[in-house]
């Protein structure tokens, strides 16, 4: 008894949501004799959980948002104990590393925790500093009161090696090229005491 126009009107109402449409059908899986509206309802039901609601697993169980002991137990059971076994192995390996580092570090006060090769490397580096590395002479300035061993040796060597000049009132240390003063000190003699003052900037 329905006319073609009535079918067209019903189809248009479904597509554009015009008021007056009949009740939306229940969801149904795609199959022969299943309407498009029933399939759309099924899709809506399936994706509802993706819109901020709690997602569900394939068995309709809620998915865990955190790793709990119960979930770990399920994972262990599902892998026939392999998951827990791997965790235990990682824990054991970590503890072994901590023990080995602690044992080696305990003897470092007398280098007892170091291998012969490591000791030889340290010895070679120390000898390299003494026998191979070179250091420039001090620049123009006054010898610092607080200085490194390298600085102190450099000042002594420069004073021993380089040219010095002295008048009745001034002692001067020249640089290697004899082109500038490195440092200088005033000289005085009052007939009783000879005094060399502290070196200052040349």
TAGIGI-V37933 format. One record per helix or strand of 2 or more residues. SS is the DSSP state (hx for helix, st for strand). FROM is the first residue (numbers start at 0). LEN is the number of residues. If there is no record, write none. Layout:
BEGIN
((SS FROM LEN) (SS FROM LEN))
END
This chain:
BEGIN
((hx 3 13) (hx 35 15) (hx 68 10) (hx 81 25) (hx 107 3) (hx 115 16) (hx 148 13) (st 163 3) (st 169 5) (st 180 9) (st 193 3) (st 199 2))
END
